[in-house]
Amino acid sequence: MFFCLLLVLPLVVYGNVQYRFNEWVQRFEMKFNNDFHRQRVFSNWLENDKHIDTVNGMNLSYTLGHNHFSGFNMDEFREYVGLVPIGLSDNNNHIIDTHKVEVASSVNWVEKGGVTDVKDQGQCGSCWSFSTTGALEGAYYVKYNKLVSFSEQQLVDCDNFKHGGKDHGCNGGLMDNAFNWIETNNGLCSEDSYPYVSGTTKTAGDCQTTCDNLEDSKINKFIDVKKSDDTAMMTALTQQPVSIAIEADQKDFQLYQSGVFTGTCGTGLDHGVLAVGYGSDSGEEYYLVKNSWSSSWGDNGYIKLGKGVQYNNGDGQCGLLLQASYPEV
């Protein structure tokens, strides 16, 4: 009797796992090149499934869950989203004055209406352009009370050495460089007039000049937020959304689903995102961050990163306090 149960149970468990994997395949419309590819994805998915169960069983301040990255191991995930080292900006000509603004107890620019829908950079290391447009969208909203979506593709195609910029399309970039380019370019085109395609093509295209920069979108200057300073970051976020750089190459970050992320995360900056507020959740203080991996990732495309001096000796969870800046229009 017991011997038979021991034989049957693994088959039942395996069948349940296969059923859930097939559900995941259908939900995220996964495509496979061949049977070998499908088996490799299943193996990765199974490893991630076990990791999700283990972490969620620890009753931490955050939970993990399956998303469209669940079929990747960590190396494949890093390559797919184009995580590359982000150098620290040497632009410190405008430092925020924390004494001029009364810091709010909590801020949420999504609720204020100053943040566009979550976007998807796809298979292109263009995170820097999405962080840049997000900050510009916020600044434009604050100045003109209008929410418009700006073109990441224009930055990917045109903000390079050939056209007077310093960034590298799908191979990475820096938000401060992009702010400088927009200032020199007298603004940026809208998303509608210059739509994003590099997530599918996986490369930058030729710089197009057929669209007109949106009126009043020129950046007059940008402000670098004082490094490793929560007060400075809160001061900036009280005024508008802020471009930040973080380390995003950890498995818990890959599979994050909800709650305040307090897991292991260093300061090896490799991903540009947008801070859109701060607050507390069940006693845990956090910064609210908009990502560019579609709404299928995280909490509808967002993550709450732990806030406080306990993270990386004051450099912020995932290094979020090391490279923060925002533009003024």
BABARO-449159 format. One record per residue (C-alpha): residue in three letters; chain; x, y, z. Coordinates in nm, 2 decimals. Last residue first. Example, Ala and Ser with C-alpha at 12.3 -4.5 7.8 and 13.67 -1.06 7.14 Angstrom:
2
site rest->Ser | kette->A | X->1.37 | Y->-0.11 | Z->0.71 .
site rest->Ala | kette->A | X->1.23 | Y->-0.45 | Z->0.78 .
end
This chain:
329
site rest->Val | kette->A | X->1.12 | Y->7.25 | Z->-1.83 .
site rest->Glu | kette->A | X->1.30 | Y->7.12 | Z->-1.52 .
site rest->Pro | kette->A | X->1.47 | Y->6.79 | Z->-1.52 .
site rest->Tyr | kette->A | X->1.53 | Y->6.52 | Z->-1.25 .
site rest->Ser | kette->A | X->1.82 | Y->6.34 | Z->-1.09 .
site rest->Ala | kette->A | X->1.91 | Y->6.04 | Z->-0.88 .
site rest->Gln | kette->A | X->2.23 | Y->5.84 | Z->-0.90 .
site rest->Leu | kette->A | X->2.34 | Y->5.70 | Z->-0.57 .
site rest->Leu | kette->A | X->2.02 | Y->5.70 | Z->-0.37 .
site rest->Leu | kette->A | X->1.87 | Y->5.40 | Z->-0.54 .
site rest->Gly | kette->A | X->2.16 | Y->5.17 | Z->-0.46 .
site rest->Cys | kette->A | X->1.95 | Y->4.85 | Z->-0.46 .
site rest->Gln | kette->A | X->1.80 | Y->4.97 | Z->-0.13 .
site rest->Gly | kette->A | X->1.96 | Y->5.31 | Z->-0.05 .
site rest->Asp | kette->A | X->2.32 | Y->5.43 | Z->-0.02 .
site rest->Gly | kette->A | X->2.28 | Y->5.47 | Z->0.35 .
site rest->Asn | kette->A | X->2.51 | Y->5.18 | Z->0.46 .
site rest->Asn | kette->A | X->2.37 | Y->4.95 | Z->0.19 .
site rest->Tyr | kette->A | X->2.01 | Y->4.97 | Z->0.33 .
site rest->Gln | kette->A | X->1.99 | Y->5.05 | Z->0.70 .
site rest->Val | kette->A | X->1.97 | Y->5.42 | Z->0.63 .
site rest->Gly | kette->A | X->1.60 | Y->5.40 | Z->0.53 .
site rest->Lys | kette->A | X->1.36 | Y->5.30 | Z->0.25 .
site rest->Gly | kette->A | X->1.28 | Y->4.96 | Z->0.12 .
site rest->Leu | kette->A | X->1.19 | Y->4.95 | Z->-0.25 .
site rest->Lys | kette->A | X->0.83 | Y->4.93 | Z->-0.35 .
site rest->Ile | kette->A | X->0.80 | Y->4.79 | Z->-0.70 .
site rest->Tyr | kette->A | X->0.59 | Y->4.89 | Z->-1.00 .
site rest->Gly | kette->A | X->0.48 | Y->4.72 | Z->-1.33 .
site rest->Asn | kette->A | X->0.14 | Y->4.61 | Z->-1.21 .
site rest->Asp | kette->A | X->0.30 | Y->4.50 | Z->-0.88 .
site rest->Gly | kette->A | X->0.60 | Y->4.32 | Z->-1.03 .
site rest->Trp | kette->A | X->0.62 | Y->4.23 | Z->-1.39 .
site rest->Ser | kette->A | X->0.31 | Y->4.19 | Z->-1.62 .
site rest->Ser | kette->A | X->0.27 | Y->4.57 | Z->-1.62 .
site rest->Ser | kette->A | X->0.55 | Y->4.60 | Z->-1.87 .
site rest->Trp | kette->A | X->0.93 | Y->4.58 | Z->-1.80 .
site rest->Ser | kette->A | X->0.98 | Y->4.95 | Z->-1.78 .
site rest->Asn | kette->A | X->0.98 | Y->5.00 | Z->-1.40 .
site rest->Lys | kette->A | X->0.80 | Y->5.26 | Z->-1.18 .
site rest->Val | kette->A | X->0.94 | Y->5.29 | Z->-0.83 .
site rest->Leu | kette->A | X->0.76 | Y->5.36 | Z->-0.50 .
site rest->Tyr | kette->A | X->1.01 | Y->5.43 | Z->-0.23 .
site rest->Tyr | kette->A | X->0.94 | Y->5.24 | Z->0.09 .
site rest->Glu | kette->A | X->0.89 | Y->5.25 | Z->0.47 .
site rest->Glu | kette->A | X->0.78 | Y->4.92 | Z->0.63 .
site rest->Gly | kette->A | X->0.52 | Y->4.95 | Z->0.91 .
site rest->Ser | kette->A | X->0.25 | Y->4.76 | Z->0.72 .
site rest->Asp | kette->A | X->0.32 | Y->4.97 | Z->0.41 .
site rest->Ser | kette->A | X->0.49 | Y->5.31 | Z->0.43 .
site rest->Gly | kette->A | X->0.53 | Y->5.60 | Z->0.20 .
site rest->Tyr | kette->A | X->0.73 | Y->5.72 | Z->-0.10 .
site rest->Gly | kette->A | X->0.68 | Y->5.85 | Z->-0.45 .
site rest->Val | kette->A | X->0.74 | Y->5.82 | Z->-0.82 .
site rest->Ala | kette->A | X->1.10 | Y->5.70 | Z->-0.85 .
site rest->Leu | kette->A | X->1.17 | Y->5.62 | Z->-1.21 .
site rest->Val | kette->A | X->1.40 | Y->5.34 | Z->-1.34 .
site rest->Gly | kette->A | X->1.75 | Y->5.30 | Z->-1.49 .
site rest->His | kette->A | X->1.92 | Y->4.96 | Z->-1.45 .
site rest->Asp | kette->A | X->2.27 | Y->4.84 | Z->-1.39 .
site rest->Leu | kette->A | X->2.39 | Y->5.00 | Z->-1.06 .
site rest->Gly | kette->A | X->2.61 | Y->4.76 | Z->-0.86 .
site rest->Thr | kette->A | X->2.48 | Y->4.89 | Z->-0.53 .
site rest->Gly | kette->A | X->2.36 | Y->4.57 | Z->-0.36 .
site rest->Cys | kette->A | X->2.03 | Y->4.39 | Z->-0.33 .
site rest->Thr | kette->A | X->1.95 | Y->4.12 | Z->-0.08 .
site rest->Gly | kette->A | X->1.58 | Y->4.14 | Z->0.00 .
site rest->Thr | kette->A | X->1.39 | Y->4.43 | Z->0.15 .
site rest->Phe | kette->A | X->1.13 | Y->4.47 | Z->-0.13 .
site rest->Val | kette->A | X->0.82 | Y->4.62 | Z->0.02 .
site rest->Gly | kette->A | X->0.51 | Y->4.42 | Z->-0.09 .
site rest->Ser | kette->A | X->0.42 | Y->4.27 | Z->-0.42 .
site rest->Gln | kette->A | X->0.54 | Y->4.06 | Z->-0.71 .
site rest->Tyr | kette->A | X->0.92 | Y->4.03 | Z->-0.74 .
site rest->Leu | kette->A | X->1.04 | Y->3.75 | Z->-0.96 .
site rest->Gln | kette->A | X->1.34 | Y->3.93 | Z->-1.13 .
site rest->Phe | kette->A | X->1.40 | Y->4.13 | Z->-0.81 .
site rest->Asp | kette->A | X->1.42 | Y->3.81 | Z->-0.60 .
site rest->Lys | kette->A | X->1.65 | Y->3.66 | Z->-0.86 .
site rest->Gln | kette->A | X->1.90 | Y->3.96 | Z->-0.83 .
site rest->Asp | kette->A | X->2.01 | Y->4.16 | Z->-1.13 .
site rest->Ala | kette->A | X->1.82 | Y->4.49 | Z->-1.06 .
site rest->Glu | kette->A | X->2.09 | Y->4.72 | Z->-0.92 .
site rest->Ile | kette->A | X->1.94 | Y->5.07 | Z->-0.92 .
site rest->Ala | kette->A | X->1.96 | Y->5.40 | Z->-1.11 .
site rest->Ile | kette->A | X->1.72 | Y->5.68 | Z->-1.04 .
site rest->Ser | kette->A | X->1.51 | Y->5.93 | Z->-1.24 .
site rest->Val | kette->A | X->1.28 | Y->6.14 | Z->-1.02 .
site rest->Pro | kette->A | X->0.91 | Y->6.21 | Z->-1.02 .
site rest->Gln | kette->A | X->0.81 | Y->6.57 | Z->-0.90 .
site rest->Gln | kette->A | X->0.82 | Y->6.82 | Z->-0.62 .
site rest->Thr | kette->A | X->0.78 | Y->6.61 | Z->-0.31 .
site rest->Leu | kette->A | X->1.00 | Y->6.36 | Z->-0.49 .
site rest->Ala | kette->A | X->1.29 | Y->6.60 | Z->-0.48 .
site rest->Thr | kette->A | X->1.25 | Y->6.67 | Z->-0.11 .
site rest->Met | kette->A | X->1.21 | Y->6.30 | Z->-0.04 .
site rest->Met | kette->A | X->1.54 | Y->6.23 | Z->-0.22 .
site rest->Ala | kette->A | X->1.72 | Y->6.51 | Z->-0.04 .
site rest->Thr | kette->A | X->1.59 | Y->6.38 | Z->0.30 .
site rest->Asp | kette->A | X->1.69 | Y->6.03 | Z->0.21 .
site rest->Asp | kette->A | X->2.05 | Y->6.13 | Z->0.15 .
site rest->Ser | kette->A | X->2.30 | Y->5.88 | Z->-0.01 .
site rest->Lys | kette->A | X->2.38 | Y->6.11 | Z->-0.30 .
site rest->Lys | kette->A | X->2.25 | Y->6.47 | Z->-0.32 .
site rest->Val | kette->A | X->1.99 | Y->6.49 | Z->-0.60 .
site rest->Asp | kette->A | X->2.13 | Y->6.60 | Z->-0.93 .
site rest->Ile | kette->A | X->1.91 | Y->6.87 | Z->-1.08 .
site rest->Phe | kette->A | X->1.84 | Y->6.92 | Z->-1.45 .
site rest->Lys | kette->A | X->1.83 | Y->7.24 | Z->-1.65 .
site rest->Asn | kette->A | X->1.62 | Y->7.42 | Z->-1.91 .
site rest->Ile | kette->A | X->1.48 | Y->7.09 | Z->-2.06 .
site rest->Lys | kette->A | X->1.29 | Y->7.16 | Z->-2.38 .
site rest->Ser | kette->A | X->0.94 | Y->7.02 | Z->-2.38 .
site rest->Asp | kette->A | X->0.77 | Y->7.36 | Z->-2.43 .
site rest->Glu | kette->A | X->0.59 | Y->7.24 | Z->-2.75 .
site rest->Leu | kette->A | X->0.64 | Y->6.88 | Z->-2.83 .
site rest->Asn | kette->A | X->0.94 | Y->6.83 | Z->-3.07 .
site rest->Asp | kette->A | X->0.82 | Y->6.79 | Z->-3.42 .
site rest->Cys | kette->A | X->0.84 | Y->6.45 | Z->-3.60 .
site rest->Thr | kette->A | X->1.00 | Y->6.39 | Z->-3.94 .
site rest->Thr | kette->A | X->1.36 | Y->6.40 | Z->-3.82 .
site rest->Gln | kette->A | X->1.42 | Y->6.02 | Z->-3.77 .
site rest->Cys | kette->A | X->1.75 | Y->5.89 | Z->-3.63 .
site rest->Asp | kette->A | X->1.82 | Y->5.56 | Z->-3.79 .
site rest->Gly | kette->A | X->1.73 | Y->5.26 | Z->-3.58 .
site rest->Ala | kette->A | X->1.85 | Y->5.13 | Z->-3.24 .
site rest->Thr | kette->A | X->1.86 | Y->4.75 | Z->-3.19 .
site rest->Lys | kette->A | X->1.65 | Y->4.46 | Z->-3.04 .
site rest->Thr | kette->A | X->1.40 | Y->4.49 | Z->-3.33 .
site rest->Thr | kette->A | X->1.12 | Y->4.40 | Z->-3.09 .
site rest->Gly | kette->A | X->1.20 | Y->4.62 | Z->-2.79 .
site rest->Ser | kette->A | X->1.35 | Y->4.87 | Z->-3.04 .
site rest->Val | kette->A | X->1.00 | Y->4.97 | Z->-3.17 .
site rest->Tyr | kette->A | X->0.90 | Y->5.27 | Z->-2.97 .
site rest->Pro | kette->A | X->0.67 | Y->5.52 | Z->-3.14 .
site rest->Tyr | kette->A | X->0.79 | Y->5.86 | Z->-3.28 .
site rest->Ser | kette->A | X->0.48 | Y->6.07 | Z->-3.34 .
site rest->Asp | kette->A | X->0.26 | Y->5.89 | Z->-3.08 .
site rest->Glu | kette->A | X->0.54 | Y->5.88 | Z->-2.82 .
site rest->Ser | kette->A | X->0.58 | Y->6.26 | Z->-2.84 .
site rest->Cys | kette->A | X->0.89 | Y->6.43 | Z->-2.97 .
site rest->Leu | kette->A | X->1.15 | Y->6.57 | Z->-2.75 .
site rest->Gly | kette->A | X->1.28 | Y->6.92 | Z->-2.66 .
site rest->Asn | kette->A | X->1.52 | Y->7.18 | Z->-2.78 .
site rest->Asn | kette->A | X->1.78 | Y->6.93 | Z->-2.91 .
site rest->Thr | kette->A | X->2.05 | Y->7.07 | Z->-2.68 .
site rest->Glu | kette->A | X->1.82 | Y->7.04 | Z->-2.37 .
site rest->Ile | kette->A | X->1.71 | Y->6.69 | Z->-2.48 .
site rest->Trp | kette->A | X->2.07 | Y->6.59 | Z->-2.52 .
site rest->Asn | kette->A | X->2.16 | Y->6.71 | Z->-2.17 .
site rest->Phe | kette->A | X->1.87 | Y->6.53 | Z->-2.02 .
site rest->Ala | kette->A | X->1.98 | Y->6.22 | Z->-2.20 .
site rest->Asn | kette->A | X->2.33 | Y->6.24 | Z->-2.06 .
site rest->Asp | kette->A | X->2.18 | Y->6.29 | Z->-1.71 .
site rest->Met | kette->A | X->1.98 | Y->5.97 | Z->-1.77 .
site rest->Leu | kette->A | X->2.28 | Y->5.75 | Z->-1.86 .
site rest->Gly | kette->A | X->2.30 | Y->5.50 | Z->-2.13 .
site rest->Gly | kette->A | X->2.29 | Y->5.13 | Z->-2.22 .
site rest->Asn | kette->A | X->2.35 | Y->4.90 | Z->-2.52 .
site rest->Cys | kette->A | X->2.01 | Y->4.93 | Z->-2.68 .
site rest->Gly | kette->A | X->2.08 | Y->5.29 | Z->-2.78 .
site rest->His | kette->A | X->2.43 | Y->5.39 | Z->-2.67 .
site rest->Asp | kette->A | X->2.43 | Y->5.73 | Z->-2.50 .
site rest->Lys | kette->A | X->2.67 | Y->6.03 | Z->-2.54 .
site rest->Gly | kette->A | X->2.48 | Y->6.27 | Z->-2.76 .
site rest->Gly | kette->A | X->2.58 | Y->6.50 | Z->-3.05 .
site rest->His | kette->A | X->2.40 | Y->6.32 | Z->-3.33 .
site rest->Lys | kette->A | X->2.67 | Y->6.08 | Z->-3.43 .
site rest->Phe | kette->A | X->2.78 | Y->6.04 | Z->-3.07 .
site rest->Asn | kette->A | X->2.44 | Y->5.91 | Z->-2.96 .
site rest->Asp | kette->A | X->2.10 | Y->6.04 | Z->-2.85 .
site rest->Cys | kette->A | X->1.93 | Y->6.00 | Z->-3.19 .
site rest->Asp | kette->A | X->1.80 | Y->5.64 | Z->-3.22 .
site rest->Val | kette->A | X->1.75 | Y->5.54 | Z->-2.86 .
site rest->Leu | kette->A | X->1.64 | Y->5.90 | Z->-2.76 .
site rest->Gln | kette->A | X->1.39 | Y->5.92 | Z->-3.04 .
site rest->Gln | kette->A | X->1.27 | Y->5.57 | Z->-2.95 .
site rest->Glu | kette->A | X->1.20 | Y->5.67 | Z->-2.59 .
site rest->Ser | kette->A | X->0.94 | Y->5.92 | Z->-2.72 .
site rest->Phe | kette->A | X->0.74 | Y->6.12 | Z->-2.47 .
site rest->Ser | kette->A | X->0.40 | Y->6.04 | Z->-2.32 .
site rest->Val | kette->A | X->0.18 | Y->6.34 | Z->-2.23 .
site rest->Leu | kette->A | X->0.03 | Y->6.44 | Z->-1.90 .
site rest->Lys | kette->A | X->-0.08 | Y->6.80 | Z->-1.89 .
site rest->Asn | kette->A | X->-0.08 | Y->7.03 | Z->-1.58 .
site rest->Tyr | kette->A | X->0.17 | Y->7.26 | Z->-1.76 .
site rest->Lys | kette->A | X->0.47 | Y->7.28 | Z->-1.52 .
site rest->Val | kette->A | X->0.40 | Y->6.97 | Z->-1.29 .
site rest->Tyr | kette->A | X->0.29 | Y->6.76 | Z->-1.59 .
site rest->Tyr | kette->A | X->0.60 | Y->6.86 | Z->-1.80 .
site rest->Ala | kette->A | X->0.82 | Y->6.77 | Z->-1.50 .
site rest->Gly | kette->A | X->0.65 | Y->6.43 | Z->-1.46 .
site rest->Glu | kette->A | X->0.67 | Y->6.35 | Z->-1.84 .
site rest->Leu | kette->A | X->1.04 | Y->6.45 | Z->-1.84 .
site rest->Ala | kette->A | X->1.11 | Y->6.22 | Z->-1.55 .
site rest->Gly | kette->A | X->0.93 | Y->5.93 | Z->-1.72 .
site rest->Thr | kette->A | X->1.10 | Y->6.02 | Z->-2.05 .
site rest->Thr | kette->A | X->1.44 | Y->5.98 | Z->-1.88 .
site rest->Ser | kette->A | X->1.37 | Y->5.66 | Z->-1.70 .
site rest->Phe | kette->A | X->1.24 | Y->5.52 | Z->-2.02 .
site rest->Ser | kette->A | X->1.55 | Y->5.62 | Z->-2.21 .
site rest->Trp | kette->A | X->1.78 | Y->5.48 | Z->-1.94 .
site rest->Cys | kette->A | X->1.60 | Y->5.14 | Z->-1.96 .
site rest->Ser | kette->A | X->1.71 | Y->5.11 | Z->-2.32 .
site rest->Gly | kette->A | X->1.89 | Y->4.77 | Z->-2.30 .
site rest->Cys | kette->A | X->1.67 | Y->4.62 | Z->-2.56 .
site rest->Gln | kette->A | X->1.46 | Y->4.30 | Z->-2.55 .
site rest->Gly | kette->A | X->1.14 | Y->4.47 | Z->-2.44 .
site rest->Gln | kette->A | X->1.14 | Y->4.82 | Z->-2.31 .
site rest->Asp | kette->A | X->0.79 | Y->4.79 | Z->-2.19 .
site rest->Lys | kette->A | X->0.58 | Y->5.08 | Z->-2.07 .
site rest->Val | kette->A | X->0.38 | Y->5.14 | Z->-1.75 .
site rest->Asp | kette->A | X->0.11 | Y->5.40 | Z->-1.80 .
site rest->Thr | kette->A | X->0.20 | Y->5.77 | Z->-1.77 .
site rest->Val | kette->A | X->0.28 | Y->5.93 | Z->-1.44 .
site rest->Gly | kette->A | X->0.17 | Y->6.28 | Z->-1.32 .
site rest->Gly | kette->A | X->-0.19 | Y->6.20 | Z->-1.23 .
site rest->Lys | kette->A | X->-0.16 | Y->6.27 | Z->-0.85 .
site rest->Glu | kette->A | X->-0.23 | Y->5.91 | Z->-0.78 .
site rest->Val | kette->A | X->0.07 | Y->5.80 | Z->-0.99 .
site rest->Trp | kette->A | X->0.27 | Y->6.08 | Z->-0.83 .
site rest->Asn | kette->A | X->0.24 | Y->5.92 | Z->-0.49 .
site rest->Val | kette->A | X->0.40 | Y->6.12 | Z->-0.20 .
site rest->Ser | kette->A | X->0.41 | Y->6.06 | Z->0.18 .
site rest->Ser | kette->A | X->0.48 | Y->6.27 | Z->0.49 .
site rest->Ala | kette->A | X->0.55 | Y->6.57 | Z->0.26 .
site rest->Val | kette->A | X->0.89 | Y->6.75 | Z->0.28 .
site rest->Glu | kette->A | X->0.86 | Y->7.13 | Z->0.30 .
site rest->Val | kette->A | X->1.08 | Y->7.26 | Z->0.02 .
site rest->Lys | kette->A | X->1.35 | Y->7.53 | Z->0.03 .
site rest->His | kette->A | X->1.57 | Y->7.37 | Z->0.30 .
site rest->Thr | kette->A | X->1.66 | Y->7.06 | Z->0.10 .
site rest->Asp | kette->A | X->1.84 | Y->7.27 | Z->-0.17 .
site rest->Ile | kette->A | X->1.88 | Y->7.04 | Z->-0.47 .
site rest->Ile | kette->A | X->2.22 | Y->7.03 | Z->-0.64 .
site rest->His | kette->A | X->2.27 | Y->7.18 | Z->-0.98 .
site rest->Asn | kette->A | X->2.62 | Y->7.17 | Z->-1.13 .
site rest->Asn | kette->A | X->2.68 | Y->6.82 | Z->-1.01 .
site rest->Asn | kette->A | X->2.72 | Y->6.64 | Z->-1.35 .
site rest->Asp | kette->A | X->2.99 | Y->6.37 | Z->-1.30 .
site rest->Ser | kette->A | X->2.73 | Y->6.10 | Z->-1.34 .
site rest->Leu | kette->A | X->2.80 | Y->5.76 | Z->-1.19 .
site rest->Gly | kette->A | X->2.85 | Y->5.48 | Z->-1.43 .
site rest->Ile | kette->A | X->2.57 | Y->5.23 | Z->-1.52 .
site rest->Pro | kette->A | X->2.68 | Y->4.87 | Z->-1.55 .
site rest->Val | kette->A | X->2.48 | Y->4.67 | Z->-1.80 .
site rest->Leu | kette->A | X->2.14 | Y->4.50 | Z->-1.76 .
site rest->Gly | kette->A | X->2.00 | Y->4.44 | Z->-2.11 .
site rest->Val | kette->A | X->1.66 | Y->4.31 | Z->-2.03 .
site rest->Tyr | kette->A | X->1.72 | Y->3.98 | Z->-2.21 .
site rest->Glu | kette->A | X->2.09 | Y->3.95 | Z->-2.11 .
site rest->Arg | kette->A | X->2.01 | Y->3.98 | Z->-1.74 .
site rest->Phe | kette->A | X->1.73 | Y->3.74 | Z->-1.76 .
site rest->Glu | kette->A | X->1.94 | Y->3.48 | Z->-1.95 .
site rest->Asp | kette->A | X->2.21 | Y->3.50 | Z->-1.68 .
site rest->Met | kette->A | X->1.96 | Y->3.47 | Z->-1.40 .
site rest->Asn | kette->A | X->1.78 | Y->3.17 | Z->-1.54 .
site rest->Phe | kette->A | X->1.49 | Y->3.25 | Z->-1.76 .
site rest->Gly | kette->A | X->1.14 | Y->3.09 | Z->-1.79 .
site rest->Ser | kette->A | X->1.00 | Y->3.30 | Z->-1.51 .
site rest->Phe | kette->A | X->1.07 | Y->3.63 | Z->-1.69 .
site rest->His | kette->A | X->0.71 | Y->3.67 | Z->-1.82 .
site rest->Asn | kette->A | X->0.58 | Y->3.66 | Z->-1.45 .
site rest->His | kette->A | X->0.56 | Y->3.41 | Z->-1.17 .
site rest->Gly | kette->A | X->0.54 | Y->3.53 | Z->-0.82 .
site rest->Leu | kette->A | X->0.75 | Y->3.67 | Z->-0.53 .
site rest->Thr | kette->A | X->0.63 | Y->3.82 | Z->-0.21 .
site rest->Tyr | kette->A | X->0.75 | Y->4.11 | Z->0.00 .
site rest->Ser | kette->A | X->0.79 | Y->4.20 | Z->0.37 .
site rest->Leu | kette->A | X->0.91 | Y->3.85 | Z->0.45 .
site rest->Asn | kette->A | X->0.69 | Y->3.55 | Z->0.55 .
site rest->Met | kette->A | X->0.97 | Y->3.29 | Z->0.49 .
site rest->Gly | kette->A | X->0.73 | Y->3.06 | Z->0.29 .
site rest->Asn | kette->A | X->0.72 | Y->3.32 | Z->0.02 .
site rest->Val | kette->A | X->1.10 | Y->3.28 | Z->-0.03 .
site rest->Thr | kette->A | X->1.09 | Y->2.90 | Z->-0.05 .
site rest->Asp | kette->A | X->0.78 | Y->2.89 | Z->-0.27 .
site rest->Ile | kette->A | X->0.92 | Y->3.14 | Z->-0.52 .
site rest->His | kette->A | X->1.25 | Y->2.96 | Z->-0.53 .
site rest->Lys | kette->A | X->1.08 | Y->2.63 | Z->-0.61 .
site rest->Asp | kette->A | X->0.89 | Y->2.80 | Z->-0.89 .
site rest->Asn | kette->A | X->1.21 | Y->2.96 | Z->-1.02 .
site rest->Glu | kette->A | X->1.38 | Y->2.62 | Z->-1.05 .
site rest->Leu | kette->A | X->1.07 | Y->2.48 | Z->-1.22 .
site rest->Trp | kette->A | X->1.06 | Y->2.78 | Z->-1.46 .
site rest->Asn | kette->A | X->1.43 | Y->2.73 | Z->-1.55 .
site rest->Ser | kette->A | X->1.37 | Y->2.35 | Z->-1.62 .
site rest->Phe | kette->A | X->1.06 | Y->2.43 | Z->-1.82 .
site rest->Val | kette->A | X->1.25 | Y->2.69 | Z->-2.03 .
site rest->Arg | kette->A | X->1.52 | Y->2.43 | Z->-2.10 .
site rest->Gln | kette->A | X->1.25 | Y->2.17 | Z->-2.19 .
site rest->Arg | kette->A | X->1.08 | Y->2.41 | Z->-2.43 .
site rest->His | kette->A | X->1.41 | Y->2.50 | Z->-2.60 .
site rest->Phe | kette->A | X->1.48 | Y->2.13 | Z->-2.64 .
site rest->Asp | kette->A | X->1.14 | Y->2.07 | Z->-2.78 .
site rest->Asn | kette->A | X->1.18 | Y->2.34 | Z->-3.05 .
site rest->Asn | kette->A | X->1.19 | Y->2.71 | Z->-3.10 .
site rest->Phe | kette->A | X->0.94 | Y->2.78 | Z->-2.83 .
site rest->Lys | kette->A | X->0.68 | Y->3.06 | Z->-2.80 .
site rest->Met | kette->A | X->0.53 | Y->3.18 | Z->-2.47 .
site rest->Glu | kette->A | X->0.19 | Y->3.34 | Z->-2.48 .
site rest->Phe | kette->A | X->0.22 | Y->3.48 | Z->-2.13 .
site rest->Arg | kette->A | X->-0.10 | Y->3.32 | Z->-2.00 .
site rest->Gln | kette->A | X->-0.07 | Y->3.02 | Z->-2.22 .
site rest->Val | kette->A | X->0.29 | Y->2.93 | Z->-2.11 .
site rest->Trp | kette->A | X->0.20 | Y->3.00 | Z->-1.75 .
site rest->Glu | kette->A | X->-0.10 | Y->2.76 | Z->-1.77 .
site rest->Asn | kette->A | X->0.12 | Y->2.50 | Z->-1.93 .
site rest->Phe | kette->A | X->0.37 | Y->2.54 | Z->-1.63 .
site rest->Arg | kette->A | X->0.08 | Y->2.51 | Z->-1.39 .
site rest->Tyr | kette->A | X->-0.04 | Y->2.18 | Z->-1.55 .
site rest->Gln | kette->A | X->0.32 | Y->2.05 | Z->-1.57 .
site rest->Val | kette->A | X->0.36 | Y->2.12 | Z->-1.20 .
site rest->Asn | kette->A | X->0.03 | Y->1.94 | Z->-1.12 .
site rest->Gly | kette->A | X->0.13 | Y->1.64 | Z->-1.33 .
site rest->Tyr | kette->A | X->0.47 | Y->1.62 | Z->-1.15 .
site rest->Val | kette->A | X->0.30 | Y->1.63 | Z->-0.81 .
site rest->Val | kette->A | X->0.06 | Y->1.35 | Z->-0.92 .
site rest->Leu | kette->A | X->0.34 | Y->1.15 | Z->-1.07 .
site rest->Pro | kette->A | X->0.55 | Y->1.20 | Z->-0.75 .
site rest->Leu | kette->A | X->0.25 | Y->1.07 | Z->-0.55 .
site rest->Val | kette->A | X->0.19 | Y->0.75 | Z->-0.74 .
site rest->Leu | kette->A | X->0.51 | Y->0.56 | Z->-0.67 .
site rest->Leu | kette->A | X->0.51 | Y->0.65 | Z->-0.30 .
site rest->Leu | kette->A | X->0.15 | Y->0.56 | Z->-0.28 .
site rest->Cys | kette->A | X->0.22 | Y->0.22 | Z->-0.43 .
site rest->Phe | kette->A | X->0.49 | Y->0.15 | Z->-0.17 .
site rest->Phe | kette->A | X->0.26 | Y->0.25 | Z->0.11 .
site rest->Met | kette->A | X->0.00 | Y->0.00 | Z->0.00 .
end
